[in-house]
């Protein structure tokens, strides 16, 4: 029942963020029934509490790229993350490339975090019309007359070790990194890699699992009660 309830929470979060660009769906990993049964048959003194949730993992599979024709919307087709400067200068990573230009011309995320280029934050002067801004497949940001920098695309050997920060950001705690190999696509957003239909089906299955487990637990409790209290 605990595993089913936790799975319900994970699915509900996926559904709540299914329309957020760059969101990566999460999945619950639970021990198998066979493993739980084996633990239950170990020598006395070992407590076995049935199938237990082990951890929540992130699915970093790529989402669908949606054309928006907005010059500051960019998506990564392939491996890699955009690099941004989070609160207190902490470096964060995201697949959400729905960027904006702030009042000083700096490229920022929807949260207002500075987007990092290979040489630092990228600044597009406010007087430059956005329809003249070109972002190449290599991440280079330029206009007809100037070059403003190159998006820093970072990849990781073990992306599963990234720590979620909010809905679409991740923190890397001393992880081995490299330059991302994905192509940058201007005028597109990467949608969440969540299928609302599949998540709804999984939620229904999980609810049935919870109800079945609840009925089984009630039957066990009634049987134990009858054996320990014959007068009941």
C-alpha positions as CSV (number, residue, x, y, z in Angstrom):
1,X,0.0,0.0,0.0
2,X,2.9,2.4,0.8
3,X,4.5,1.6,-2.6
4,X,1.2,2.2,-4.4
5,X,0.6,5.5,-2.5
6,X,4.1,6.8,-3.3
7,X,3.7,5.8,-7.0
8,X,0.4,7.8,-7.1
9,X,2.3,10.9,-5.8
10,X,4.9,10.5,-8.5
11,X,2.3,10.1,-11.3
12,X,0.3,13.1,-10.0
13,X,3.5,15.2,-10.2
14,X,4.1,14.1,-13.8
15,X,0.6,15.0,-14.8
16,X,0.8,18.4,-13.0
17,X,3.9,19.3,-15.1
18,X,3.0,17.7,-18.4
19,X,2.7,21.1,-20.1
20,X,5.9,22.5,-18.7
21,X,8.7,22.7,-21.3
22,X,11.7,20.7,-20.4
23,X,10.1,18.8,-17.6
24,X,11.4,15.2,-17.2
25,X,9.0,12.5,-16.0
26,X,9.8,10.6,-12.8
27,X,9.3,6.9,-12.0
28,X,9.2,5.0,-8.8
29,X,11.5,2.0,-8.4
30,X,10.2,-0.6,-6.0
31,X,11.6,-3.9,-4.9
32,X,10.0,-7.0,-6.5
33,X,7.5,-9.2,-4.8
34,X,10.0,-12.1,-5.0
35,X,12.6,-10.1,-3.1
36,X,10.1,-9.1,-0.4
37,X,9.0,-12.7,-0.1
38,X,12.6,-13.9,0.2
39,X,13.2,-11.4,3.0
40,X,10.1,-12.6,4.8
41,X,11.4,-16.2,4.9
42,X,14.8,-15.2,6.3
43,X,15.7,-16.5,9.9
44,X,13.6,-15.1,12.7
45,X,14.5,-11.6,13.8
46,X,14.4,-10.1,10.4
47,X,11.5,-7.8,9.9
48,X,9.8,-7.9,6.5
49,X,7.2,-5.3,5.6
50,X,6.2,-6.4,2.1
51,X,7.1,-4.6,-1.2
52,X,8.7,-1.3,-0.4
53,X,9.4,1.8,-2.6
54,X,13.1,2.1,-3.1
55,X,13.8,5.4,-5.0
56,X,12.4,7.9,-7.5
57,X,14.4,8.1,-10.7
58,X,14.2,10.6,-13.6
59,X,13.5,9.6,-17.2
60,X,15.9,11.8,-19.3
61,X,14.5,10.7,-22.6
62,X,13.9,13.5,-25.1
63,X,10.5,15.1,-25.4
64,X,8.8,16.3,-28.6
65,X,10.2,19.5,-30.1
66,X,7.5,22.0,-30.7
67,X,7.9,24.9,-33.2
68,X,7.1,28.3,-31.7
69,X,9.0,30.6,-34.1
70,X,10.0,32.7,-31.1
71,X,13.7,33.8,-31.6
72,X,14.7,33.1,-27.9
73,X,13.0,29.7,-27.7
74,X,15.7,27.1,-28.2
75,X,15.7,23.3,-27.8
76,X,18.4,20.7,-27.7
77,X,18.0,17.9,-30.2
78,X,20.2,15.2,-28.6
79,X,22.2,15.0,-25.4
80,X,23.0,17.9,-23.1
81,X,21.6,20.6,-20.8
82,X,21.6,24.4,-20.9
83,X,23.8,25.8,-18.1
84,X,22.3,28.6,-16.0
85,X,23.4,30.6,-12.9
86,X,20.9,29.9,-10.1
87,X,20.4,31.5,-6.7
88,X,23.6,32.6,-4.9
89,X,25.7,31.8,-8.0
90,X,24.9,28.0,-7.9
91,X,25.3,26.4,-11.4
92,X,22.2,24.6,-12.5
93,X,21.2,22.7,-15.6
94,X,18.0,22.5,-17.5
95,X,16.4,21.3,-20.8
96,X,13.9,24.2,-20.7
97,X,15.1,26.6,-23.4
98,X,12.1,29.1,-23.2
99,X,14.4,32.0,-22.7
100,X,13.8,35.8,-22.4
101,X,15.8,39.0,-22.5
102,X,15.7,41.1,-19.3
103,X,15.9,44.9,-19.1
104,X,19.7,44.9,-19.3
105,X,19.7,42.6,-22.3
106,X,20.9,39.5,-20.5
107,X,19.5,36.1,-21.6
108,X,17.5,34.6,-18.8
109,X,15.3,31.6,-18.0
110,X,11.6,31.9,-17.1
111,X,12.7,32.0,-13.5
112,X,15.0,34.9,-14.2
113,X,18.3,33.0,-13.9
114,X,21.1,34.0,-16.1
115,X,21.8,31.7,-19.1
116,X,25.5,30.9,-19.2
117,X,27.6,31.0,-22.3
118,X,31.0,29.5,-22.7
119,X,32.5,32.8,-21.7
120,X,29.9,33.8,-19.1
121,X,26.4,35.3,-19.2
122,X,25.1,36.1,-22.7
123,X,24.0,39.7,-23.3
124,X,22.0,40.9,-26.3
125,X,21.8,44.7,-26.3
126,X,18.2,45.9,-25.7
127,X,18.4,48.0,-28.9
128,X,18.9,44.9,-31.1
129,X,15.5,43.6,-32.4
130,X,14.9,40.0,-31.4
131,X,13.9,39.1,-35.0
132,X,17.5,39.8,-36.0
133,X,18.9,37.4,-33.4
134,X,20.2,34.1,-34.8
135,X,21.1,31.1,-32.6
136,X,23.0,28.5,-34.6
137,X,22.9,24.7,-34.2
138,X,26.2,25.0,-32.3
139,X,24.7,27.4,-29.8
140,X,26.3,30.5,-31.2
141,X,24.2,33.7,-30.6
142,X,24.7,36.5,-33.1
143,X,23.0,39.2,-35.2
144,X,23.9,40.6,-38.6
145,X,26.5,42.8,-37.1
146,X,27.7,41.2,-33.8
147,X,28.3,38.0,-31.9
148,X,27.1,37.8,-28.4
149,X,28.4,34.4,-27.2
150,X,27.8,30.7,-27.4
151,X,25.4,28.7,-25.2
152,X,27.2,26.4,-22.8
153,X,25.7,22.9,-23.4
154,X,26.8,20.4,-20.7
155,X,26.3,16.6,-20.6
156,X,26.9,14.1,-17.9
157,X,28.3,10.6,-17.8
158,X,25.7,9.7,-15.1
159,X,22.7,12.0,-15.5
160,X,20.7,9.9,-13.1
161,X,22.9,11.3,-10.3
162,X,21.6,14.9,-11.0
163,X,19.6,16.3,-8.1
164,X,16.2,17.9,-9.1
165,X,15.8,21.6,-8.2
166,X,12.2,22.7,-8.7
167,X,10.4,21.5,-11.8
168,X,13.0,21.7,-14.6
169,X,16.3,22.5,-13.0
170,X,19.1,20.1,-11.8
171,X,22.1,20.4,-9.6
172,X,25.3,18.4,-10.3
173,X,27.2,17.5,-7.1
174,X,30.8,16.8,-8.4
175,X,29.5,14.8,-11.4
176,X,31.8,14.0,-14.4
177,X,30.7,16.3,-17.2
178,X,31.5,16.9,-20.8
179,X,30.3,19.2,-23.7
180,X,26.9,18.2,-24.9
181,X,26.6,16.8,-28.4
182,X,23.1,17.8,-29.1
183,X,22.1,20.4,-31.8
184,X,20.5,23.6,-30.7
185,X,17.3,24.4,-32.6
186,X,16.1,28.0,-32.6
187,X,12.4,28.8,-32.6
188,X,11.5,25.5,-30.8
189,X,10.7,24.3,-27.3
190,X,11.2,20.8,-26.0
191,X,8.0,19.6,-24.4
192,X,7.8,17.5,-21.3
193,X,8.5,13.9,-22.0
194,X,5.2,13.0,-20.3
195,X,2.3,11.2,-22.0
196,X,-0.8,12.3,-20.1
197,X,-2.7,9.2,-21.4
198,X,-0.1,6.8,-20.2
199,X,0.2,8.5,-16.8
200,X,-3.6,8.3,-16.4
201,X,-3.6,4.6,-17.2
202,X,-0.8,4.1,-14.7
203,X,-2.7,6.0,-12.1
204,X,-5.8,3.8,-12.5
205,X,-3.7,0.7,-12.3
206,X,-2.0,2.0,-9.2
207,X,-5.4,2.8,-7.6
208,X,-6.5,-0.8,-8.3
209,X,-3.3,-2.1,-6.8
210,X,-3.8,0.0,-3.6
211,X,-7.4,-1.2,-3.3
212,X,-6.5,-4.8,-3.8
213,X,-3.7,-4.5,-1.2
214,X,-6.1,-2.8,1.2
215,X,-8.6,-5.7,0.9
216,X,-5.9,-8.2,1.4
217,X,-4.7,-6.4,4.5
218,X,-8.3,-6.3,5.9
219,X,-8.7,-10.0,5.3
220,X,-5.5,-10.8,7.1
221,X,-6.5,-8.6,10.0
222,X,-9.9,-10.3,10.3
223,X,-8.3,-13.7,10.1
224,X,-5.7,-12.8,12.8
225,X,-8.5,-11.4,14.9
226,X,-10.6,-14.6,14.7
227,X,-7.6,-16.8,15.6
228,X,-6.5,-14.7,18.5
229,X,-10.0,-13.9,19.9
230,X,-12.2,-16.9,19.2
231,X,-15.2,-15.2,21.0
232,X,-15.2,-12.4,18.4
